[in-house]
Amino acid sequence: MTGRRRAVLIAGPTASGKSALALAMAQGQSGVIINADSMQVYDTLRVVTARPGPEEVALADHRLYGSVPAASRFSTGQWLSAVGEVISQTGDAPLIFVGGTGLYFDALLNGFADIPEVPAEIAAQVQQEIQALDARQRLALLQREDPLAAARLKVVDPQRLVRALAVKRATGRLLSSFQDDKQAGALAGFDIERMVLDPDRDVLRKRIALRFAAMFVGGAVEEVQALRALDLDPGLPVTKAIGVREIGDWLDGVIAQDEAITLATIATHQYAKRQRTWFRNRFGEWPRRGLA
């Protein structure tokens, strides 16, 4: 025994059983489960984002789930700050971080740049300006505006481009310059156990298909209706959750229910593939486990 406070980090692709494993660990250790998924932080979409349900939450202390209004933009820096508050509030209880957002784990262990919050109107303006750009054009634009940030990214998706350009406009500094001024990680002095759940690909595909079909009849449709009723800016992160567009198209009569389920399942498969690639490239030394 080291006498140090314990932290368990459970990463992995969607539908790999991370939440079930975290719950089992928390019950066995009287631990606190902390969300490390960038979509599960938002309210309104519990079913769509596969947040733990009331039954699971009743069995262990869960933090940072559904705690952010859907109308907000919640950055990695804000998540790390919220983690700091949880650490200070939970005494010596073991902490179990669980989720599929690699940047959260990276920030947790290695620190994160203290980037000022960008006004929503600036981000919205940039979003509008770049919405017609394809992948090649996005990369070229970022190379002109912030060559170092462009060199660090394998894929310049719209959200990352908006972030880089909005930070530059709001602060006069390059995003890459902030990233070079990282702060310390939040788990200094902890006894840390790391793991990546890495199930067989075919098994994961079947789990994804079954899960989204169950979501569709288990409350996901009502959640998307509630989200649409908020009349949010379509550029907000929560509107990008897998299933929102597909269910919305079905509600509008654009596609059939079966097609909506199929398209959302395909999008989830693609997302899981990106997650696995990220964890393999960045957390290659972490121990691997099969399905939980």
C-alpha positions in Angstrom: 0.0 0.0 0.0 1.3 3.4 -1.0 -1.0 5.5 1.3 -1.7 7.7 -1.7 -5.2 8.4 -3.0 -6.2 6.1 -5.8 -7.5 7.0 -9.3 -8.6 4.6 -12.0 -8.7 5.8 -15.6 -11.0 3.7 -17.8 -10.9 4.8 -21.5 -12.2 3.1 -24.6 -14.6 3.3 -27.5 -18.3 3.8 -27.2 -20.3 0.7 -26.2 -17.3 -1.1 -24.9 -18.7 -1.5 -21.4 -16.8 1.3 -19.6 -19.7 2.5 -17.5 -20.5 -1.0 -16.2 -16.9 -1.7 -15.2 -16.7 1.7 -13.5 -19.9 1.0 -11.5 -18.6 -2.4 -10.4 -15.3 -0.8 -9.3 -17.0 2.0 -7.5 -19.3 -0.3 -5.6 -16.3 -2.5 -4.5 -14.2 0.5 -3.4 -16.8 3.1 -2.3 -15.4 5.1 -5.2 -16.6 8.2 -7.0 -17.3 7.9 -10.8 -16.3 11.0 -12.8 -17.5 11.4 -16.3 -14.8 11.8 -19.0 -17.0 12.0 -22.1 -17.5 15.3 -23.7 -21.1 14.7 -24.8 -22.3 13.1 -21.5 -21.6 16.4 -19.7 -24.6 18.0 -21.3 -28.2 17.7 -20.1 -31.3 16.9 -22.2 -29.6 13.9 -24.0 -29.2 11.2 -21.4 -30.4 8.3 -23.6 -28.8 9.6 -26.8 -25.4 10.0 -25.2 -25.7 6.7 -23.2 -25.3 8.4 -19.8 -25.8 6.1 -16.8 -29.5 5.9 -15.9 -31.2 6.5 -12.6 -30.7 2.9 -11.4 -26.9 3.1 -11.9 -26.6 6.6 -10.4 -28.4 5.3 -7.3 -25.7 2.7 -6.8 -22.7 5.0 -6.7 -21.7 8.6 -6.6 -21.6 9.9 -10.2 -20.1 13.4 -11.0 -20.1 15.6 -14.1 -22.9 13.8 -15.9 -25.6 16.0 -17.4 -24.4 19.0 -15.4 -23.9 21.4 -18.3 -26.9 23.1 -20.1 -27.3 22.1 -23.7 -27.1 25.7 -24.8 -23.5 25.9 -23.5 -20.1 25.2 -24.9 -18.0 23.2 -22.4 -14.3 23.1 -23.1 -11.7 20.7 -21.9 -10.3 23.4 -19.7 -13.6 23.8 -18.0 -13.9 20.1 -17.5 -10.5 20.0 -15.9 -11.5 22.8 -13.6 -14.6 21.0 -12.6 -12.6 17.8 -11.9 -10.4 19.9 -9.5 -13.6 20.8 -7.6 -14.7 17.2 -7.4 -11.3 16.1 -6.1 -11.5 18.7 -3.4 -15.1 17.7 -2.4 -14.6 14.0 -2.2 -12.1 13.5 0.6 -10.0 10.4 0.2 -12.5 8.4 -1.8 -11.0 6.5 -4.8 -11.8 8.3 -8.1 -12.8 6.4 -11.2 -12.6 8.4 -14.4 -14.5 6.8 -17.3 -15.3 7.9 -20.8 -14.3 8.0 -24.4 -12.9 11.5 -24.8 -9.1 11.2 -25.2 -8.4 14.9 -24.7 -9.9 14.7 -21.3 -7.6 12.0 -20.1 -4.6 13.7 -21.7 -5.4 16.9 -19.9 -6.0 15.0 -16.6 -2.6 13.4 -16.8 -0.5 16.0 -18.6 -2.1 19.3 -17.9 -4.0 21.7 -20.2 -3.4 25.1 -21.7 -5.2 27.9 -19.8 -7.0 29.3 -22.8 -9.4 32.2 -22.1 -13.1 31.6 -22.8 -14.0 32.8 -26.3 -17.2 34.9 -26.5 -20.0 32.9 -28.1 -20.7 35.5 -30.8 -17.1 35.2 -32.1 -17.3 31.4 -32.3 -20.7 31.6 -34.0 -19.3 34.1 -36.6 -16.3 31.9 -37.4 -18.6 28.9 -37.6 -20.7 30.6 -40.2 -17.6 31.7 -42.2 -16.1 28.2 -42.5 -19.2 26.1 -42.9 -18.8 25.8 -46.7 -15.2 24.7 -46.5 -14.1 21.1 -47.3 -11.4 19.2 -45.4 -8.6 20.4 -47.8 -9.7 24.1 -47.5 -10.0 23.9 -43.7 -6.4 22.6 -43.5 -5.2 25.3 -45.8 -6.9 28.0 -43.8 -5.5 26.8 -40.5 -2.0 26.5 -42.1 -2.2 30.2 -43.0 -3.6 31.3 -39.6 -1.7 29.0 -37.2 0.8 26.8 -38.9 1.9 25.1 -35.7 -1.6 24.1 -34.7 -2.2 22.8 -38.2 1.0 20.7 -38.0 -0.2 19.1 -34.8 -3.6 18.0 -36.2 -4.0 15.0 -38.5 -7.5 16.1 -39.3 -8.8 19.7 -39.2 -12.5 19.1 -38.4 -14.8 22.2 -38.3 -14.9 22.3 -34.5 -11.1 22.4 -34.2 -10.9 25.1 -36.9 -13.5 27.2 -35.2 -11.7 26.9 -31.9 -8.3 27.9 -33.4 -9.6 30.9 -35.3 -12.0 32.1 -32.6 -9.1 32.0 -30.0 -6.9 34.1 -32.3 -9.6 36.7 -32.9 -10.7 36.9 -29.3 -7.2 37.1 -27.7 -4.8 38.1 -30.5 -2.7 35.0 -29.7 -2.3 31.8 -31.6 -4.0 28.7 -30.1 -0.7 26.9 -30.4 1.0 29.5 -28.2 -1.5 28.8 -25.4 -1.0 25.0 -25.9 2.7 25.4 -25.3 1.9 26.9 -21.8 0.4 23.8 -20.3 -0.4 23.6 -16.6 0.2 20.6 -14.4 -2.0 17.6 -14.5 -4.7 17.2 -11.8 -3.6 13.8 -10.4 -0.2 14.6 -9.1 0.4 12.5 -6.0 -2.3 9.9 -6.9 -1.7 6.2 -7.2 -3.0 5.8 -10.8 -4.3 2.7 -12.6 -4.8 3.1 -16.4 -6.7 0.9 -18.8 -8.2 0.9 -22.3 -11.2 -1.3 -23.0 -10.5 -2.8 -26.5 -13.1 -5.4 -27.4 -13.2 -7.5 -30.5 -14.3 -5.3 -33.5 -17.1 -7.5 -34.6 -18.5 -7.8 -31.0 -18.3 -4.1 -30.6 -20.2 -3.5 -33.9 -23.0 -5.8 -32.7 -23.2 -4.0 -29.4 -23.4 -0.7 -31.1 -26.2 -1.8 -33.4 -28.3 -3.3 -30.6 -27.7 -0.3 -28.3 -28.9 2.4 -30.8 -32.0 0.3 -31.8 -32.8 0.2 -28.0 -32.2 3.9 -27.7 -34.7 4.7 -30.4 -37.5 3.1 -28.5 -36.1 3.9 -25.1 -36.4 7.7 -25.0 -34.0 9.0 -27.6 -36.8 10.3 -29.8 -38.3 12.3 -27.0 -34.9 13.7 -26.1 -34.3 15.0 -29.6 -37.7 16.6 -29.6 -36.9 18.3 -26.4 -33.6 19.5 -27.8 -35.2 20.8 -30.9 -37.7 22.7 -28.8 -34.8 24.7 -27.3 -34.1 26.2 -30.7 -30.4 26.1 -30.2 -27.6 27.4 -32.4 -26.9 24.4 -34.7 -23.1 25.0 -34.2 -23.3 24.0 -30.5 -21.5 20.8 -29.5 -24.7 19.1 -28.2 -26.3 19.3 -31.6 -23.5 17.2 -33.0 -24.3 14.2 -30.8 -24.7 11.0 -32.9 -28.4 10.4 -33.3 -29.6 14.0 -33.2 -29.5 14.6 -36.9 -30.7 11.1 -37.8 -33.7 11.2 -35.5 -34.4 14.7 -36.5 -34.5 13.7 -40.2 -36.9 10.9 -39.3 -39.1 13.3 -37.3 -39.2 15.6 -40.4 -40.2 12.7 -42.6 -37.0 12.9 -44.6 -36.0 9.3 -43.9 -37.7 6.1 -42.5 -37.1 4.9 -39.0 -35.0 1.9 -40.2 -32.8 4.3 -42.2 -32.4 6.6 -39.2 -31.3 3.7 -37.0 -28.9 2.4 -39.8 -27.3 5.8 -40.4 -26.8 6.5 -36.7 -25.4 3.0 -36.2 -22.9 3.6 -39.1 -21.9 7.0 -37.6 -21.3 5.3 -34.2 -19.1 2.6 -35.8 -17.1 5.4 -37.5 -16.8 7.3 -34.2 -15.7 4.1 -32.4 -13.0 3.5 -35.0 -11.6 7.1 -34.5 -11.6 6.6 -30.8 -9.7 3.3 -31.1 -7.1 4.9 -33.4 -6.7 7.8 -31.0 -6.2 5.6 -28.0 -3.8 3.3 -29.9 -1.7 6.3 -31.0 -1.7 8.3 -27.7 -2.2 5.6 -25.0 -0.4 2.7 -26.6 1.3 1.8 -23.4 -1.9 1.6 -21.4 -3.0 -2.0 -20.5 -5.7 -3.4 -22.8 -8.9 -5.2 -21.6 -11.7 -6.9 -23.5 -15.3 -6.3 -22.9 -16.2 -5.3 -19.4 
